[in-house]
Amino acid sequence: MNQSETDLPRLGAPALRALASVGVTRLEQLTAFTESDIKKLHGMGPKSIKQLYEALEQRGISFATKK
């Protein structure tokens, strides 16, 4: 995934692959997942979760609260 094709923050390759594995390439798509869902993905560490949380917060959106 090219950085120009996404509005996700700069994450490490394992985190980007983890998100891509569930079809996430844009921040808005994260609103369909709980933070717990994303944390369970192989390749997502605390640093990446923090970066995603901050990026979502800047946009005024958040992870889903429940599925």
CHARMM internal coordinates of N, CA and C (Angstrom, degrees):
IC EDIT
DIST 1 N 1 CA 1.4421
DIST 1 CA 1 C 1.5262
ANGL 1 N 1 CA 1 C 108.74
DIST 1 C 2 N 1.2835
ANGL 1 CA 1 C 2 N 115.20
DIHE 1 N 1 CA 1 C 2 N 129.63
DIST 2 N 2 CA 1.4570
ANGL 1 C 2 N 2 CA 122.78
DIHE 1 CA 1 C 2 N 2 CA -179.76
DIST 2 CA 2 C 1.5245
ANGL 2 N 2 CA 2 C 108.88
DIHE 1 C 2 N 2 CA 2 C -84.57
DIST 2 C 3 N 1.3246
ANGL 2 CA 2 C 3 N 118.12
DIHE 2 N 2 CA 2 C 3 N 138.02
DIST 3 N 3 CA 1.4650
ANGL 2 C 3 N 3 CA 121.51
DIHE 2 CA 2 C 3 N 3 CA -178.11
DIST 3 CA 3 C 1.5304
ANGL 3 N 3 CA 3 C 111.54
DIHE 2 C 3 N 3 CA 3 C -57.93
DIST 3 C 4 N 1.3390
ANGL 3 CA 3 C 4 N 118.65
DIHE 3 N 3 CA 3 C 4 N -28.58
DIST 4 N 4 CA 1.4620
ANGL 3 C 4 N 4 CA 120.56
DIHE 3 CA 3 C 4 N 4 CA 179.43
DIST 4 CA 4 C 1.5296
ANGL 4 N 4 CA 4 C 112.09
DIHE 3 C 4 N 4 CA 4 C -73.93
DIST 4 C 5 N 1.3345
ANGL 4 CA 4 C 5 N 117.98
DIHE 4 N 4 CA 4 C 5 N -13.88
DIST 5 N 5 CA 1.4627
ANGL 4 C 5 N 5 CA 122.25
DIHE 4 CA 4 C 5 N 5 CA -179.69
DIST 5 CA 5 C 1.5260
ANGL 5 N 5 CA 5 C 112.45
DIHE 4 C 5 N 5 CA 5 C -92.07
DIST 5 C 6 N 1.2960
ANGL 5 CA 5 C 6 N 117.44
DIHE 5 N 5 CA 5 C 6 N 1.35
DIST 6 N 6 CA 1.4601
ANGL 5 C 6 N 6 CA 120.73
DIHE 5 CA 5 C 6 N 6 CA -174.57
DIST 6 CA 6 C 1.5275
ANGL 6 N 6 CA 6 C 110.60
DIHE 5 C 6 N 6 CA 6 C -140.87
DIST 6 C 7 N 1.3226
ANGL 6 CA 6 C 7 N 115.37
DIHE 6 N 6 CA 6 C 7 N 157.37
DIST 7 N 7 CA 1.4594
ANGL 6 C 7 N 7 CA 119.34
DIHE 6 CA 6 C 7 N 7 CA 172.84
DIST 7 CA 7 C 1.5329
ANGL 7 N 7 CA 7 C 110.37
DIHE 6 C 7 N 7 CA 7 C -110.22
DIST 7 C 8 N 1.3257
ANGL 7 CA 7 C 8 N 115.83
DIHE 7 N 7 CA 7 C 8 N 13.50
DIST 8 N 8 CA 1.4641
ANGL 7 C 8 N 8 CA 119.86
DIHE 7 CA 7 C 8 N 8 CA 175.63
DIST 8 CA 8 C 1.5225
ANGL 8 N 8 CA 8 C 109.22
DIHE 7 C 8 N 8 CA 8 C -68.09
DIST 8 C 9 N 1.3287
ANGL 8 CA 8 C 9 N 116.78
DIHE 8 N 8 CA 8 C 9 N 149.38
DIST 9 N 9 CA 1.4691
ANGL 8 C 9 N 9 CA 118.27
DIHE 8 CA 8 C 9 N 9 CA 175.98
DIST 9 CA 9 C 1.5279
ANGL 9 N 9 CA 9 C 110.30
DIHE 8 C 9 N 9 CA 9 C -64.89
DIST 9 C 10 N 1.3117
ANGL 9 CA 9 C 10 N 116.80
DIHE 9 N 9 CA 9 C 10 N 166.53
DIST 10 N 10 CA 1.4688
ANGL 9 C 10 N 10 CA 120.72
DIHE 9 CA 9 C 10 N 10 CA 178.06
DIST 10 CA 10 C 1.5211
ANGL 10 N 10 CA 10 C 108.64
DIHE 9 C 10 N 10 CA 10 C -68.43
DIST 10 C 11 N 1.3149
ANGL 10 CA 10 C 11 N 114.90
DIHE 10 N 10 CA 10 C 11 N 108.03
DIST 11 N 11 CA 1.4597
ANGL 10 C 11 N 11 CA 121.79
DIHE 10 CA 10 C 11 N 11 CA -179.27
DIST 11 CA 11 C 1.5166
ANGL 11 N 11 CA 11 C 108.46
DIHE 10 C 11 N 11 CA 11 C -114.96
DIST 11 C 12 N 1.3003
ANGL 11 CA 11 C 12 N 115.85
DIHE 11 N 11 CA 11 C 12 N 162.23
DIST 12 N 12 CA 1.4566
ANGL 11 C 12 N 12 CA 120.40
DIHE 11 CA 11 C 12 N 12 CA 175.58
DIST 12 CA 12 C 1.5262
ANGL 12 N 12 CA 12 C 110.71
DIHE 11 C 12 N 12 CA 12 C -67.08
DIST 12 C 13 N 1.3175
ANGL 12 CA 12 C 13 N 115.77
DIHE 12 N 12 CA 12 C 13 N 158.76
DIST 13 N 13 CA 1.4605
ANGL 12 C 13 N 13 CA 121.36
DIHE 12 CA 12 C 13 N 13 CA -178.78
DIST 13 CA 13 C 1.5351
ANGL 13 N 13 CA 13 C 113.09
DIHE 12 C 13 N 13 CA 13 C -56.59
DIST 13 C 14 N 1.3371
ANGL 13 CA 13 C 14 N 119.54
DIHE 13 N 13 CA 13 C 14 N -42.01
DIST 14 N 14 CA 1.4736
ANGL 13 C 14 N 14 CA 118.56
DIHE 13 CA 13 C 14 N 14 CA 179.45
DIST 14 CA 14 C 1.5390
ANGL 14 N 14 CA 14 C 112.11
DIHE 13 C 14 N 14 CA 14 C -61.08
DIST 14 C 15 N 1.3247
ANGL 14 CA 14 C 15 N 116.88
DIHE 14 N 14 CA 14 C 15 N -39.84
DIST 15 N 15 CA 1.4644
ANGL 14 C 15 N 15 CA 120.61
DIHE 14 CA 14 C 15 N 15 CA 179.96
DIST 15 CA 15 C 1.5306
ANGL 15 N 15 CA 15 C 110.56
DIHE 14 C 15 N 15 CA 15 C -67.84
DIST 15 C 16 N 1.3202
ANGL 15 CA 15 C 16 N 117.32
DIHE 15 N 15 CA 15 C 16 N -41.94
DIST 16 N 16 CA 1.4641
ANGL 15 C 16 N 16 CA 120.41
DIHE 15 CA 15 C 16 N 16 CA 178.47
DIST 16 CA 16 C 1.5247
ANGL 16 N 16 CA 16 C 110.82
DIHE 15 C 16 N 16 CA 16 C -63.64
DIST 16 C 17 N 1.3225
ANGL 16 CA 16 C 17 N 117.24
DIHE 16 N 16 CA 16 C 17 N -40.10
DIST 17 N 17 CA 1.4692
ANGL 16 C 17 N 17 CA 120.58
DIHE 16 CA 16 C 17 N 17 CA 177.54
DIST 17 CA 17 C 1.5337
ANGL 17 N 17 CA 17 C 110.48
DIHE 16 C 17 N 17 CA 17 C -64.84
DIST 17 C 18 N 1.3166
ANGL 17 CA 17 C 18 N 116.28
DIHE 17 N 17 CA 17 C 18 N -39.98
DIST 18 N 18 CA 1.4679
ANGL 17 C 18 N 18 CA 120.35
DIHE 17 CA 17 C 18 N 18 CA 179.18
DIST 18 CA 18 C 1.5237
ANGL 18 N 18 CA 18 C 110.44
DIHE 17 C 18 N 18 CA 18 C -61.67
DIST 18 C 19 N 1.3130
ANGL 18 CA 18 C 19 N 116.86
DIHE 18 N 18 CA 18 C 19 N -45.19
DIST 19 N 19 CA 1.4636
ANGL 18 C 19 N 19 CA 120.24
DIHE 18 CA 18 C 19 N 19 CA 179.23
DIST 19 CA 19 C 1.5260
ANGL 19 N 19 CA 19 C 110.90
DIHE 18 C 19 N 19 CA 19 C -65.88
DIST 19 C 20 N 1.3124
ANGL 19 CA 19 C 20 N 116.53
DIHE 19 N 19 CA 19 C 20 N -42.90
DIST 20 N 20 CA 1.4651
ANGL 19 C 20 N 20 CA 120.48
DIHE 19 CA 19 C 20 N 20 CA 179.23
DIST 20 CA 20 C 1.5296
ANGL 20 N 20 CA 20 C 111.14
DIHE 19 C 20 N 20 CA 20 C -61.08
DIST 20 C 21 N 1.3320
ANGL 20 CA 20 C 21 N 116.67
DIHE 20 N 20 CA 20 C 21 N -32.71
DIST 21 N 21 CA 1.4646
ANGL 20 C 21 N 21 CA 120.34
DIHE 20 CA 20 C 21 N 21 CA -178.61
DIST 21 CA 21 C 1.5294
ANGL 21 N 21 CA 21 C 112.52
DIHE 20 C 21 N 21 CA 21 C -64.00
DIST 21 C 22 N 1.3346
ANGL 21 CA 21 C 22 N 116.56
DIHE 21 N 21 CA 21 C 22 N -22.05
DIST 22 N 22 CA 1.4672
ANGL 21 C 22 N 22 CA 120.72
DIHE 21 CA 21 C 22 N 22 CA 177.05
DIST 22 CA 22 C 1.5270
ANGL 22 N 22 CA 22 C 111.22
DIHE 21 C 22 N 22 CA 22 C -109.65
DIST 22 C 23 N 1.3284
ANGL 22 CA 22 C 23 N 116.31
DIHE 22 N 22 CA 22 C 23 N 12.83
DIST 23 N 23 CA 1.4592
ANGL 22 C 23 N 23 CA 121.13
DIHE 22 CA 22 C 23 N 23 CA 174.41
DIST 23 CA 23 C 1.5131
ANGL 23 N 23 CA 23 C 116.36
DIHE 22 C 23 N 23 CA 23 C 84.32
DIST 23 C 24 N 1.3231
ANGL 23 CA 23 C 24 N 117.73
DIHE 23 N 23 CA 23 C 24 N 15.42
DIST 24 N 24 CA 1.4692
ANGL 23 C 24 N 24 CA 120.85
DIHE 23 CA 23 C 24 N 24 CA -178.22
DIST 24 CA 24 C 1.5230
ANGL 24 N 24 CA 24 C 110.30
DIHE 23 C 24 N 24 CA 24 C -94.19
DIST 24 C 25 N 1.3324
ANGL 24 CA 24 C 25 N 115.81
DIHE 24 N 24 CA 24 C 25 N 118.44
DIST 25 N 25 CA 1.4609
ANGL 24 C 25 N 25 CA 121.73
DIHE 24 CA 24 C 25 N 25 CA 174.88
DIST 25 CA 25 C 1.5239
ANGL 25 N 25 CA 25 C 111.12
DIHE 24 C 25 N 25 CA 25 C -128.48
DIST 25 C 26 N 1.3389
ANGL 25 CA 25 C 26 N 117.37
DIHE 25 N 25 CA 25 C 26 N -7.59
DIST 26 N 26 CA 1.4632
ANGL 25 C 26 N 26 CA 122.30
DIHE 25 CA 25 C 26 N 26 CA -179.00
DIST 26 CA 26 C 1.5295
ANGL 26 N 26 CA 26 C 109.00
DIHE 25 C 26 N 26 CA 26 C -132.95
DIST 26 C 27 N 1.3120
ANGL 26 CA 26 C 27 N 115.83
DIHE 26 N 26 CA 26 C 27 N 149.79
DIST 27 N 27 CA 1.4677
ANGL 26 C 27 N 27 CA 120.19
DIHE 26 CA 26 C 27 N 27 CA -179.95
DIST 27 CA 27 C 1.5231
ANGL 27 N 27 CA 27 C 112.67
DIHE 26 C 27 N 27 CA 27 C -56.23
DIST 27 C 28 N 1.3255
ANGL 27 CA 27 C 28 N 117.30
DIHE 27 N 27 CA 27 C 28 N -41.81
DIST 28 N 28 CA 1.4577
ANGL 27 C 28 N 28 CA 121.14
DIHE 27 CA 27 C 28 N 28 CA -177.32
DIST 28 CA 28 C 1.5250
ANGL 28 N 28 CA 28 C 112.16
DIHE 27 C 28 N 28 CA 28 C -58.05
DIST 28 C 29 N 1.3257
ANGL 28 CA 28 C 29 N 116.81
DIHE 28 N 28 CA 28 C 29 N -29.64
DIST 29 N 29 CA 1.4634
ANGL 28 C 29 N 29 CA 120.57
DIHE 28 CA 28 C 29 N 29 CA -179.78
DIST 29 CA 29 C 1.5267
ANGL 29 N 29 CA 29 C 112.05
DIHE 28 C 29 N 29 CA 29 C -68.27
DIST 29 C 30 N 1.3160
ANGL 29 CA 29 C 30 N 116.79
DIHE 29 N 29 CA 29 C 30 N -21.94
DIST 30 N 30 CA 1.4635
ANGL 29 C 30 N 30 CA 120.21
DIHE 29 CA 29 C 30 N 30 CA 179.10
DIST 30 CA 30 C 1.5223
ANGL 30 N 30 CA 30 C 112.26
DIHE 29 C 30 N 30 CA 30 C -69.16
DIST 30 C 31 N 1.3215
ANGL 30 CA 30 C 31 N 118.01
DIHE 30 N 30 CA 30 C 31 N -18.91
DIST 31 N 31 CA 1.4628
ANGL 30 C 31 N 31 CA 120.40
DIHE 30 CA 30 C 31 N 31 CA -179.18
DIST 31 CA 31 C 1.5273
ANGL 31 N 31 CA 31 C 111.87
DIHE 30 C 31 N 31 CA 31 C -67.61
DIST 31 C 32 N 1.3301
ANGL 31 CA 31 C 32 N 116.85
DIHE 31 N 31 CA 31 C 32 N -12.59
DIST 32 N 32 CA 1.4676
ANGL 31 C 32 N 32 CA 120.96
DIHE 31 CA 31 C 32 N 32 CA 177.33
DIST 32 CA 32 C 1.5269
ANGL 32 N 32 CA 32 C 112.12
DIHE 31 C 32 N 32 CA 32 C -87.04
DIST 32 C 33 N 1.3249
ANGL 32 CA 32 C 33 N 117.04
DIHE 32 N 32 CA 32 C 33 N -6.47
DIST 33 N 33 CA 1.4614
ANGL 32 C 33 N 33 CA 122.26
DIHE 32 CA 32 C 33 N 33 CA -176.87
DIST 33 CA 33 C 1.5219
ANGL 33 N 33 CA 33 C 110.40
DIHE 32 C 33 N 33 CA 33 C -119.58
DIST 33 C 34 N 1.3323
ANGL 33 CA 33 C 34 N 115.75
DIHE 33 N 33 CA 33 C 34 N 145.12
DIST 34 N 34 CA 1.4587
ANGL 33 C 34 N 34 CA 118.86
DIHE 33 CA 33 C 34 N 34 CA 172.61
DIST 34 CA 34 C 1.5304
ANGL 34 N 34 CA 34 C 108.03
DIHE 33 C 34 N 34 CA 34 C -79.60
DIST 34 C 35 N 1.3022
ANGL 34 CA 34 C 35 N 115.96
DIHE 34 N 34 CA 34 C 35 N 160.74
DIST 35 N 35 CA 1.4658
ANGL 34 C 35 N 35 CA 120.13
DIHE 34 CA 34 C 35 N 35 CA 175.70
DIST 35 CA 35 C 1.5280
ANGL 35 N 35 CA 35 C 109.77
DIHE 34 C 35 N 35 CA 35 C -58.73
DIST 35 C 36 N 1.3186
ANGL 35 CA 35 C 36 N 116.30
DIHE 35 N 35 CA 35 C 36 N -37.61
DIST 36 N 36 CA 1.4646
ANGL 35 C 36 N 36 CA 121.50
DIHE 35 CA 35 C 36 N 36 CA 178.97
DIST 36 CA 36 C 1.5338
ANGL 36 N 36 CA 36 C 111.05
DIHE 35 C 36 N 36 CA 36 C -62.26
DIST 36 C 37 N 1.3399
ANGL 36 CA 36 C 37 N 116.66
DIHE 36 N 36 CA 36 C 37 N -40.18
DIST 37 N 37 CA 1.4739
ANGL 36 C 37 N 37 CA 120.20
DIHE 36 CA 36 C 37 N 37 CA 177.67
DIST 37 CA 37 C 1.5219
ANGL 37 N 37 CA 37 C 110.42
DIHE 36 C 37 N 37 CA 37 C -58.69
DIST 37 C 38 N 1.3165
ANGL 37 CA 37 C 38 N 116.10
DIHE 37 N 37 CA 37 C 38 N -45.86
DIST 38 N 38 CA 1.4638
ANGL 37 C 38 N 38 CA 121.21
DIHE 37 CA 37 C 38 N 38 CA -176.26
DIST 38 CA 38 C 1.5294
ANGL 38 N 38 CA 38 C 110.37
DIHE 37 C 38 N 38 CA 38 C -69.60
DIST 38 C 39 N 1.3256
ANGL 38 CA 38 C 39 N 117.00
DIHE 38 N 38 CA 38 C 39 N -39.22
DIST 39 N 39 CA 1.4703
ANGL 38 C 39 N 39 CA 120.63
DIHE 38 CA 38 C 39 N 39 CA 179.16
DIST 39 CA 39 C 1.5261
ANGL 39 N 39 CA 39 C 112.12
DIHE 38 C 39 N 39 CA 39 C -61.58
DIST 39 C 40 N 1.3292
ANGL 39 CA 39 C 40 N 117.05
DIHE 39 N 39 CA 39 C 40 N -28.43
DIST 40 N 40 CA 1.4621
ANGL 39 C 40 N 40 CA 121.68
DIHE 39 CA 39 C 40 N 40 CA -178.09
DIST 40 CA 40 C 1.5227
ANGL 40 N 40 CA 40 C 112.87
DIHE 39 C 40 N 40 CA 40 C -75.58
DIST 40 C 41 N 1.3298
ANGL 40 CA 40 C 41 N 117.40
DIHE 40 N 40 CA 40 C 41 N -15.64
DIST 41 N 41 CA 1.4616
ANGL 40 C 41 N 41 CA 120.23
DIHE 40 CA 40 C 41 N 41 CA -177.25
DIST 41 CA 41 C 1.5253
ANGL 41 N 41 CA 41 C 110.48
DIHE 40 C 41 N 41 CA 41 C -70.08
DIST 41 C 42 N 1.3288
ANGL 41 CA 41 C 42 N 115.86
DIHE 41 N 41 CA 41 C 42 N 135.28
DIST 42 N 42 CA 1.4597
ANGL 41 C 42 N 42 CA 120.80
DIHE 41 CA 41 C 42 N 42 CA 177.26
DIST 42 CA 42 C 1.5255
ANGL 42 N 42 CA 42 C 108.66
DIHE 41 C 42 N 42 CA 42 C -64.94
DIST 42 C 43 N 1.3239
ANGL 42 CA 42 C 43 N 116.56
DIHE 42 N 42 CA 42 C 43 N 123.82
DIST 43 N 43 CA 1.4652
ANGL 42 C 43 N 43 CA 121.32
DIHE 42 CA 42 C 43 N 43 CA -179.52
DIST 43 CA 43 C 1.5176
ANGL 43 N 43 CA 43 C 113.56
DIHE 42 C 43 N 43 CA 43 C 108.41
DIST 43 C 44 N 1.3255
ANGL 43 CA 43 C 44 N 116.69
DIHE 43 N 43 CA 43 C 44 N -10.74
DIST 44 N 44 CA 1.4697
ANGL 43 C 44 N 44 CA 119.96
DIHE 43 CA 43 C 44 N 44 CA 178.84
DIST 44 CA 44 C 1.5273
ANGL 44 N 44 CA 44 C 109.11
DIHE 43 C 44 N 44 CA 44 C -94.58
DIST 44 C 45 N 1.3237
ANGL 44 CA 44 C 45 N 115.91
DIHE 44 N 44 CA 44 C 45 N 116.27
DIST 45 N 45 CA 1.4567
ANGL 44 C 45 N 45 CA 120.59
DIHE 44 CA 44 C 45 N 45 CA 178.32
DIST 45 CA 45 C 1.5151
ANGL 45 N 45 CA 45 C 111.16
DIHE 44 C 45 N 45 CA 45 C -109.63
DIST 45 C 46 N 1.3160
ANGL 45 CA 45 C 46 N 117.00
DIHE 45 N 45 CA 45 C 46 N 177.73
DIST 46 N 46 CA 1.4648
ANGL 45 C 46 N 46 CA 121.71
DIHE 45 CA 45 C 46 N 46 CA -178.33
DIST 46 CA 46 C 1.5291
ANGL 46 N 46 CA 46 C 113.18
DIHE 45 C 46 N 46 CA 46 C -58.47
DIST 46 C 47 N 1.3270
ANGL 46 CA 46 C 47 N 117.28
DIHE 46 N 46 CA 46 C 47 N -37.41
DIST 47 N 47 CA 1.4627
ANGL 46 C 47 N 47 CA 120.07
DIHE 46 CA 46 C 47 N 47 CA -179.26
DIST 47 CA 47 C 1.5309
ANGL 47 N 47 CA 47 C 110.51
DIHE 46 C 47 N 47 CA 47 C -65.14
DIST 47 C 48 N 1.3118
ANGL 47 CA 47 C 48 N 117.03
DIHE 47 N 47 CA 47 C 48 N -43.92
DIST 48 N 48 CA 1.4686
ANGL 47 C 48 N 48 CA 120.82
DIHE 47 CA 47 C 48 N 48 CA 179.91
DIST 48 CA 48 C 1.5294
ANGL 48 N 48 CA 48 C 111.08
DIHE 47 C 48 N 48 CA 48 C -66.25
DIST 48 C 49 N 1.3157
ANGL 48 CA 48 C 49 N 116.70
DIHE 48 N 48 CA 48 C 49 N -40.86
DIST 49 N 49 CA 1.4710
ANGL 48 C 49 N 49 CA 120.23
DIHE 48 CA 48 C 49 N 49 CA 178.13
DIST 49 CA 49 C 1.5245
ANGL 49 N 49 CA 49 C 109.80
DIHE 48 C 49 N 49 CA 49 C -60.68
DIST 49 C 50 N 1.3246
ANGL 49 CA 49 C 50 N 116.69
DIHE 49 N 49 CA 49 C 50 N -43.62
DIST 50 N 50 CA 1.4648
ANGL 49 C 50 N 50 CA 120.90
DIHE 49 CA 49 C 50 N 50 CA 179.61
DIST 50 CA 50 C 1.5262
ANGL 50 N 50 CA 50 C 110.52
DIHE 49 C 50 N 50 CA 50 C -62.06
DIST 50 C 51 N 1.3426
ANGL 50 CA 50 C 51 N 116.75
DIHE 50 N 50 CA 50 C 51 N -43.48
DIST 51 N 51 CA 1.4636
ANGL 50 C 51 N 51 CA 120.45
DIHE 50 CA 50 C 51 N 51 CA 179.96
DIST 51 CA 51 C 1.5315
ANGL 51 N 51 CA 51 C 110.57
DIHE 50 C 51 N 51 CA 51 C -63.52
DIST 51 C 52 N 1.3150
ANGL 51 CA 51 C 52 N 117.46
DIHE 51 N 51 CA 51 C 52 N -41.39
DIST 52 N 52 CA 1.4598
ANGL 51 C 52 N 52 CA 120.71
DIHE 51 CA 51 C 52 N 52 CA 178.28
DIST 52 CA 52 C 1.5192
ANGL 52 N 52 CA 52 C 111.16
DIHE 51 C 52 N 52 CA 52 C -64.81
DIST 52 C 53 N 1.3258
ANGL 52 CA 52 C 53 N 116.34
DIHE 52 N 52 CA 52 C 53 N -45.23
DIST 53 N 53 CA 1.4602
ANGL 52 C 53 N 53 CA 121.25
DIHE 52 CA 52 C 53 N 53 CA 179.81
DIST 53 CA 53 C 1.5277
ANGL 53 N 53 CA 53 C 110.59
DIHE 52 C 53 N 53 CA 53 C -58.03
DIST 53 C 54 N 1.3398
ANGL 53 CA 53 C 54 N 116.41
DIHE 53 N 53 CA 53 C 54 N -45.54
DIST 54 N 54 CA 1.4704
ANGL 53 C 54 N 54 CA 120.59
DIHE 53 CA 53 C 54 N 54 CA -179.91
DIST 54 CA 54 C 1.5298
ANGL 54 N 54 CA 54 C 111.50
DIHE 53 C 54 N 54 CA 54 C -65.31
DIST 54 C 55 N 1.3248
ANGL 54 CA 54 C 55 N 117.31
DIHE 54 N 54 CA 54 C 55 N -40.13
DIST 55 N 55 CA 1.4681
ANGL 54 C 55 N 55 CA 120.79
DIHE 54 CA 54 C 55 N 55 CA 179.29
DIST 55 CA 55 C 1.5261
ANGL 55 N 55 CA 55 C 110.76
DIHE 54 C 55 N 55 CA 55 C -65.98
DIST 55 C 56 N 1.3252
ANGL 55 CA 55 C 56 N 116.79
DIHE 55 N 55 CA 55 C 56 N -41.47
DIST 56 N 56 CA 1.4613
ANGL 55 C 56 N 56 CA 120.72
DIHE 55 CA 55 C 56 N 56 CA 177.26
DIST 56 CA 56 C 1.5283
ANGL 56 N 56 CA 56 C 110.48
DIHE 55 C 56 N 56 CA 56 C -62.67
DIST 56 C 57 N 1.3236
ANGL 56 CA 56 C 57 N 115.95
DIHE 56 N 56 CA 56 C 57 N -45.01
DIST 57 N 57 CA 1.4586
ANGL 56 C 57 N 57 CA 121.49
DIHE 56 CA 56 C 57 N 57 CA -179.34
DIST 57 CA 57 C 1.5324
ANGL 57 N 57 CA 57 C 111.47
DIHE 56 C 57 N 57 CA 57 C -59.99
DIST 57 C 58 N 1.3355
ANGL 57 CA 57 C 58 N 116.65
DIHE 57 N 57 CA 57 C 58 N -40.65
DIST 58 N 58 CA 1.4582
ANGL 57 C 58 N 58 CA 120.50
DIHE 57 CA 57 C 58 N 58 CA 178.47
DIST 58 CA 58 C 1.5284
ANGL 58 N 58 CA 58 C 111.89
DIHE 57 C 58 N 58 CA 58 C -62.19
DIST 58 C 59 N 1.3074
ANGL 58 CA 58 C 59 N 116.80
DIHE 58 N 58 CA 58 C 59 N -30.25
DIST 59 N 59 CA 1.4686
ANGL 58 C 59 N 59 CA 122.08
DIHE 58 CA 58 C 59 N 59 CA 179.46
DIST 59 CA 59 C 1.5301
ANGL 59 N 59 CA 59 C 112.53
DIHE 58 C 59 N 59 CA 59 C -87.45
DIST 59 C 60 N 1.3220
ANGL 59 CA 59 C 60 N 116.29
DIHE 59 N 59 CA 59 C 60 N -7.96
DIST 60 N 60 CA 1.4631
ANGL 59 C 60 N 60 CA 119.47
DIHE 59 CA 59 C 60 N 60 CA -178.32
DIST 60 CA 60 C 1.5183
ANGL 60 N 60 CA 60 C 113.15
DIHE 59 C 60 N 60 CA 60 C 76.88
DIST 60 C 61 N 1.3257
ANGL 60 CA 60 C 61 N 116.78
DIHE 60 N 60 CA 60 C 61 N 24.29
DIST 61 N 61 CA 1.4621
ANGL 60 C 61 N 61 CA 121.65
DIHE 60 CA 60 C 61 N 61 CA 177.26
DIST 61 CA 61 C 1.5249
ANGL 61 N 61 CA 61 C 108.33
DIHE 60 C 61 N 61 CA 61 C -125.07
DIST 61 C 62 N 1.3265
ANGL 61 CA 61 C 62 N 116.43
DIHE 61 N 61 CA 61 C 62 N 171.48
DIST 62 N 62 CA 1.4618
ANGL 61 C 62 N 62 CA 118.74
DIHE 61 CA 61 C 62 N 62 CA -177.69
DIST 62 CA 62 C 1.5194
ANGL 62 N 62 CA 62 C 110.45
DIHE 61 C 62 N 62 CA 62 C -150.53
DIST 62 C 63 N 1.3266
ANGL 62 CA 62 C 63 N 114.31
DIHE 62 N 62 CA 62 C 63 N 170.54
DIST 63 N 63 CA 1.4541
ANGL 62 C 63 N 63 CA 120.34
DIHE 62 CA 62 C 63 N 63 CA 172.50
DIST 63 CA 63 C 1.5305
ANGL 63 N 63 CA 63 C 108.02
DIHE 62 C 63 N 63 CA 63 C -61.74
DIST 63 C 64 N 1.3218
ANGL 63 CA 63 C 64 N 116.47
DIHE 63 N 63 CA 63 C 64 N 158.24
DIST 64 N 64 CA 1.4660
ANGL 63 C 64 N 64 CA 120.90
DIHE 63 CA 63 C 64 N 64 CA 174.87
DIST 64 CA 64 C 1.5248
ANGL 64 N 64 CA 64 C 108.47
DIHE 63 C 64 N 64 CA 64 C -63.45
DIST 64 C 65 N 1.3232
ANGL 64 CA 64 C 65 N 116.13
DIHE 64 N 64 CA 64 C 65 N 151.24
DIST 65 N 65 CA 1.4560
ANGL 64 C 65 N 65 CA 118.86
DIHE 64 CA 64 C 65 N 65 CA 177.79
DIST 65 CA 65 C 1.5223
ANGL 65 N 65 CA 65 C 110.42
DIHE 64 C 65 N 65 CA 65 C -88.06
DIST 65 C 66 N 1.3279
ANGL 65 CA 65 C 66 N 117.63
DIHE 65 N 65 CA 65 C 66 N -35.90
DIST 66 N 66 CA 1.4653
ANGL 65 C 66 N 66 CA 122.55
DIHE 65 CA 65 C 66 N 66 CA 176.63
DIST 66 CA 66 C 1.5142
ANGL 66 N 66 CA 66 C 107.65
DIHE 65 C 66 N 66 CA 66 C -152.46
DIST 66 C 67 N 1.3173
ANGL 66 CA 66 C 67 N 114.61
DIHE 66 N 66 CA 66 C 67 N 155.49
DIST 67 N 67 CA 1.4765
ANGL 66 C 67 N 67 CA 119.40
DIHE 66 CA 66 C 67 N 67 CA 177.09
DIST 67 CA 67 C 1.4970
ANGL 67 N 67 CA 67 C 109.84
DIHE 66 C 67 N 67 CA 67 C -91.76
END
COOR INIT
IC SEED 1 N 1 CA 1 C
IC BUILD
